[in-house]
Structure formats: C-alpha cells, structure tokens
Amino acid sequence: MSEFSDSFRAFIKEKDVNVYSMALYCNTDRSTMYKYISGKRNLKDFSLFKKISEFMRLSPKEYQEFLQTYHITNIGEYTYYCRQNVENFILNFPENLIPPKPPKNSYGDLPDYFRKSPCFTLHSRVEINNYLYWMIHQESNSSQGHLALLLQPDYEFLFHLLASIKPSQTPMKIEHIFCLNTSEQMTDSKKIRNLLYMEKIMPLFFAGLDYHPYYFYDDINAHFYNLNTLPCLLLTSSGALMCSSDFKQGILYYDEEILGFLWKMYDNIKRKTSPLFHIVNSVLEECNILGGMGWNLSPSYGIQAEPCLIPYITPEILERVVHKHLPMRDTMMVNIQNFLADSKSRIPSPNMHAYHTRQGILHFLETGRLQEIPEEIYIPFNMEERLQMLEEMLEYMSAGVYRMLKGPLENLPLNLHLSFTSNNGYILFSNHAGKNIYLIIEESSMLSAFMDYASNLDESYICTPEETAAYIRNAIHKYRSGFTPPLSTNACFYSFN
C-alpha cells in the first residue's frame, strides 16, 4: 500500500476504468498493472505513469494530485516536500526592495509605571507587543544598541518590526539564538521547519541590520511548546522580557541585577551554539572565501538569473571598469584577477552545472551589470564587452556546463544567486540599500536541502545545451545588429527564439 496506489485505486473506481484495456494501452501485462494498483510494486517508469494518466483522462488538477503521489511514493514524503519548500523559497524570493512599514502600536503610549517598577507581568499579546515596540524603539536609537533574542523566528510582530527599522550610522546589534530540528519534522502545512525559519529571517538581512543568527539542535516542540512556561527571552541594555511561546504571557524586568544575570546566561548559551551563516563583508573577503570553496572537487551547482560570466572578464576589461579612485585598488585588483583566473581554470568541468534564465541574459545585455560584482566598485561593461563575454561562454556550451532554465524556474528572481557543493554554499542578493549580501551557509541540513534540490532538478525545468546556445547566439546577433528595445518596455520580456 502507498499514497500512489491509494490514489490510483480511487481514480480507477471514480472513472470506472477497465484495467485490462489500460494495460493494453500502456503496453504492459495486466498482472503487473494490478501490482501497481495494489501497491505491491512501485511504479518508477515516468513514461508509463504518463500513459496511465492519459488513459484515465485526468484533468490538470487531478494529474497534479496523481503526480504528487507518484513522487512521494518514489522519493519519500519528507524529500518531496523538502524539494517543494526549496523551490518555493527560490520562486518567492523578494524582488521588491521597498522596506516594510513599521507595524502600528495598537496599545497606545506606555503606562505611567513604565520602568518605575523593577518587574511586572504582562497578560496578553497586545501588551507584549506594546512593550516590545517601545523597548526596541528605545534600543535602536541608542548609540550602542544591543538586542538579544532566544526564541523561534515565528513571532510575526517582532520580525516585522525589526525588518522595518532604518539602519543608522551606529546600527543596533541583533543576536538571535533559535532551535533547529534534529528530525525530519514538518509543520501541519508540510513546511520544513529549518527552511521555514531561514525564510522568516531573510527580511532582517534585506533591511541591512547588524543581524547575527545562531542555532542549536533539539526537538523544537519539546524545547519551546510542550508545557514550557516562559521559554522565550528578549534582552536589551535596559530591559528584559521573558514570555510564553505563544507570546501571550510574560514578565518584564528592569532590575539591573536581574538584567546582568540574564545577559550572562545568554552569553553562556551562545557559546554552545553555532553561527547559521558567515556574512561576507568585503570584495577581498569574497574572493578569498569563494575561491577556497573547492568548486572543482565535487559537483557544484549555480542557480541564478544571469549567466555565470565572471570567468570571462579579461584583465583588460577589469582594468577599464573598476573605478580608479577605490582605496587599496592595487591590492583588490590582484585578488580579483587571481579569483577570475581560478574561476576560468575550472571550466569546462564535468562537475560544474551553471543554470540561468532568458531574463538574466537580457538583463545583462541591457545593463552591463553582474550582481556578483558590487555595483559601487565598477562601471557597466560596454556593449562590445558584454557580447565578447557571452561569445566566449558559448565556446563551452557543448560541454553542458551552461543550461538555461524553463518551466517554473524560467521566472527566477533577478535578485537571487545560489551556489552549492556538498560541503559549501552561499546565497547572494541585494538588500534594500542596494548592497550585496553574501551569506555562506554554515548549517548542514539547509545546505543539504539546497544541494539535493539542485542535483535533482527535473529535466523538464532545463533547456538542452543546444537550445541554450541557440538562444544566446540569436540574442548576440540581434544586439550586434543594433537592436534596441523600446524604452517603455522591459527588455527582459523580449524573446529571440
């Protein structure tokens, strides 16, 4: 018995399907077909699955439901939903770089006894939201603001409030400890908790906050939700809030001795955790870290809108486009040139798989920009340089290194770059201020989830090397012939096929 066989039997009964006729249509024997129907044998031949679906005349909705049970039965429920979660993370990654508006403080001004008592209780989420609003507002305006969190990233009011903070010249430091699951556990809505939490904290990086997430492993329900009293802690330099996991009850402290005790306790806990990401802070660090990730030692995958053109930036092009006035320019140029040479030496490689989209190619042709290079350090490549880089990339098309995405991933956000090996990986995007954010993933289950997704991409999502090369050649020909899209139209919507 399996989800697939249950679904199969239900469709046969609902549509009054003649099994013998279906077996003949599918060019298989009746006994084998009955084994698929009863669940005694798993159906692994996708072409046979499609013929069965065709014979039963499934509607598009029914086909998707049947297809889901086919995949779940063959790869397992957790793996199936993990890949779905990764795909949703990719496709729903924010393109809109407008910061969110701060949430309204619905409870009004603080009561007169605010901070007059060293300790008092809170009895509703509205009360907790109100005090949090003022605690964080006060701390974010401090010259040495510091916020410490020990809670799961599922408190929507708090994370919306933090994402709406405008970074100042002395941004508030935010340290956040939360629990990751040790087991293959999903929410009731089939969300993978560890991936869901990564999605929840992304807005804080978009906001440009000085945010540092840490993690430890445990059973999340046991640690936070099963009959625990006040498992959540929020600390500032002047106050502390301990509250329930549903954020409806809490105790607020302003006593200096209690605050000092809680800060020491928090620091002791943090020493037992690990950073979720390593955040790259400069071009020099980017070159050193990314160059040392061992991309050619194991299969590597890149999923991004723009094609991977970094290896085709020649020293002459680099010298022209990098701003002359940059501090430490000479040192930077040596590091970048070494990084580019190393990148070029890895191509072609049977271990390298670089995926991009039509929109990414056209965006590069129109702007002369590659997001992997911080915009503030260089001027756009001129048109001849853009075409030259694409033409050089074409030489490696036959090796299958570069493939264009189609299907759902054809609309991959321009603001997202993903690169992974079995041991390393990073997420690159621009925040609200247009600054590049490199997050090197340090946690194994998240890295494994993205690597599993990339290494098992459905072939229906990927163009052949020949299709990819034909599209790029056509685009080069059009632009070399002087093609210019209308100013009122986004070039990314043009097709040259």
DAQUIHU-V310982 format. One record per pair of residues at least 6 apart in sequence whose C-alpha atoms are under 6 Angstrom apart, sorted by sequence separation. I is the first residue (numbers start at 1). J is the second residue. D is the distance in whole Angstrom. If there is no record, write none. Layout:
i=(I/I)
j=(J/J)
d=(D/D)
//
This chain:
i=(23/35/139/186/234/243/419/430/23/186/224/234/243/419/429/430/72/233/242/429/233/242/418/428/20/232/241/417/428/232/241/369/417/427/230/240/368/416/427/230/231/240/368/416/426/180/230/239/415/426/229/239/425/426/425/107/26/146/148/152/145/146/147/148/149/150/151/148/150/8/311/5/140/311/5/311/5/182/179/181/182/2/173/174/175/176/177/178/179/180/181/1/176/177/179/181/181/163/163/153/163/354/355/357/353/354/355/356/357/307/352/355/356/306/300/305/287/299/300/301/302/303/304/305/299/301/302/357/306/323/407/305/306/322/323/406/322/405/406/216/321/405/215/321/404/405/102/215/404/214/403/214/102/214/403/101/213/100/404/4/400/403/3/4/397/312/151/150/150/149/149/148/148/147/147/146/305/305/304/303/302/302/301/301/300/300/125/125/124/124/123/122/122/121/122/363/121/362/120/120/119/359/119/118/118/118/280/279/279/278/277/278/277/277/277/276/276/206/207/206/95/91/97/83)
j=(29/41/145/192/240/249/425/436/30/193/231/241/250/426/436/437/80/241/250/437/242/251/427/437/30/242/251/427/438/243/252/380/428/438/242/252/380/428/439/243/244/253/381/429/439/194/244/253/429/440/244/254/440/441/441/130/51/172/174/178/172/173/174/175/176/177/178/176/178/37/340/37/172/343/38/344/39/217/215/217/218/39/210/211/212/213/214/215/216/217/218/39/214/215/217/219/220/203/204/197/207/401/402/404/401/402/403/404/405/356/401/404/405/356/351/356/339/351/352/353/354/355/356/357/352/354/355/410/360/377/461/360/361/377/378/461/378/461/462/273/378/462/273/379/462/463/161/274/463/274/463/275/164/276/465/164/276/164/468/69/465/468/69/70/465/389/232/232/233/233/234/234/235/235/236/236/412/414/417/418/418/419/419/420/420/421/247/248/248/249/249/249/250/250/251/492/251/492/251/252/252/492/253/253/254/255/438/438/439/439/439/440/440/441/442/442/443/431/432/432/415/412/432/453)
d=(6/5/5/5/6/6/5/4/5/6/6/5/4/6/6/6/6/6/5/5/5/5/5/6/6/6/6/6/5/5/5/5/5/6/6/6/5/6/5/5/6/5/5/5/5/6/4/6/5/4/6/5/6/6/6/6/6/5/6/5/4/5/5/5/5/5/5/6/6/6/5/5/5/5/6/5/5/6/6/6/6/6/5/5/5/5/5/5/5/5/6/4/6/6/6/6/6/6/5/6/6/6/6/5/5/5/5/5/5/5/6/6/6/5/6/5/6/4/5/5/5/5/5/5/6/6/6/6/4/6/5/4/6/6/5/5/4/6/6/5/5/5/5/5/6/6/6/5/5/5/6/4/5/5/6/6/6/5/5/5/6/6/5/5/6/5/5/6/5/6/5/6/5/6/5/6/6/5/5/5/6/4/6/5/6/5/6/4/4/6/5/6/5/6/6/6/4/5/6/6/6/5/4/6/5/5/5/6/5/6/6/5/5/5/5/5/6/4/6/6/6/6/5/5)
//
